[in-house]
Amino acid sequence: MPLSLTNHVALVTGGSRGIGRAICQALDAEGARIIVHYHRDLAAAEESASTLQSPATLVHADLGSTDSITRMVGSLDEDSLDILVNNAGVWKPTPLGSTSEALLDEVLHINLRGMFWLTQALLTKLRDGARIVNISSTAGRVGIAGGRSLYGATKAAVDSLTKSWALELAGRRIRVNAVAPGYVETDMTAAHLSDPATRERALIRHPLGRLGTGEDVAKVVTFLCTDAAAFITGQSLNVSGGFVI
Ligand SMILES: NC(=O)c1ccc[n+]([C@@H]2O[C@H](COP(=O)([O-])OP(=O)(O)OC[C@H]3O[C@@H](n4cnc5c(N)ncnc54)[C@H](OP(=O)(O)O)[C@@H]3O)[C@@H](O)[C@H]2O)c1
């Protein structure tokens, strides 16, 4: 059973930093050629690409803008993609009572609308038998305090898209799965976890006794992209040290 991803081309959104960078590195280590997507941070995307064994391509898009996504897809040289990892996202507070319409749109557009539009725009480039992995969150499965209800709702929607896309694309043997991390130490959570009391509360919610790493998530994404997961589709796997069981 071929478990290597040699000769596979993988587009990773938000591959510039954090979990996305770890996913680029893990797929690259299995032999895939990586297209690193970024939004604002070109330097981080270049740094991410420089850590890979195979030469990578960089692509830019604001996932909050359908025009920007359409332009990025139009600029791709590759006609046949093997792997799409929908990883990019934002974790902005949207407290009920003080959230502006602009912020509501921003979170919805980047985390949900962008993922839908990009996947749709890439459908003709994804080869039959391709794999899609969406990065969800345990926040989509439980109530969350702290004014991030909309974030949780977008991630619950990502799990829902994953199930329905698995059915919609099964005829082309495209497998669609999701990975749902708990707390992972990245730029996204750095400020939040810098408060010792908040960090302690987060730790307590992870029965395995530590917070997650990008590598924890990336290993499972890679597994889902290989033929070891050839009969797995429509699933969302918690990678959260027991945060949600
Ligand atoms: N960290 C956690 O604890 C955790 C837990 C559960 C789920 N997740 C999910 O895991 C994914 C990655 O999170 P992370 O912790 O690695 O976050 P991160 O370090 O903040 O990185 C976010 C990535 O998303 C990209 N991005 C942000 N806004 C964008 C936009 N408008 N258009 C396109 N790309 C955009 C960024 O690109 P630039 O750098 O170029 O701006 C960056 O590559 C997210 O979907 C997140 O919700 C994270």
The ligand as a Gaussian input file, in Angstrom:
#p B3LYP/6-31G(d) Opt

LIG

0 1
 N       -4.206000      27.443000      17.357000
 C       -5.224000      26.787000      17.887000
 O       -5.319000      26.620000      19.109000
 C       -6.292000      26.212000      16.998000
 C       -7.242000      25.358000      17.579000
 C       -8.240000      24.818000      16.793000
 C       -8.289000      25.124000      15.450000
 N       -7.367000      25.968000      14.911000
 C       -7.488000      26.273000      13.485000
 O       -6.275000      25.952000      12.819000
 C       -6.104000      26.819000      11.699000
 C       -4.710000      27.450000      11.753000
 O       -4.589000      28.153000      12.980000
 P       -3.197000      28.673000      13.538000
 O       -3.249000      28.524000      15.004000
 O       -2.060000      28.110000      12.778000
 O       -3.343000      30.245000      13.191000
 P       -2.276000      31.393000      12.892000
 O       -0.943000      31.033000      13.448000
 O       -2.925000      32.666000      13.316000
 O       -2.182000      31.363000      11.302000
 C       -3.326000      31.712000      10.562000
 C       -3.066000      31.489000       9.097000
 O       -4.260000      31.885000       8.378000
 C       -3.915000      32.838000       7.400000
 N       -4.983000      33.834000       7.264000
 C       -5.477000      34.654000       8.227000
 N       -6.388000      35.495000       7.688000
 C       -6.481000      35.190000       6.366000
 C       -7.231000      35.711000       5.285000
 N       -8.084000      36.752000       5.404000
 N       -7.060000      35.138000       4.067000
 C       -6.194000      34.138000       3.904000
 N       -5.446000      33.602000       4.874000
 C       -5.580000      34.130000       6.100000
 C       -2.618000      33.497000       7.880000
 O       -1.906000      34.009000       6.767000
 P       -0.843000      35.249000       6.921000
 O        0.125000      34.844000       7.975000
 O       -0.209000      35.402000       5.576000
 O       -1.664000      36.443000       7.310000
 C       -1.921000      32.331000       8.573000
 O       -1.187000      31.570000       7.644000
 C       -7.245000      27.832000      11.758000
 O       -8.286000      27.439000      10.912000
 C       -7.699000      27.742000      13.200000
 O       -9.046000      28.131000      13.373000
 C       -6.374000      26.516000      15.653000

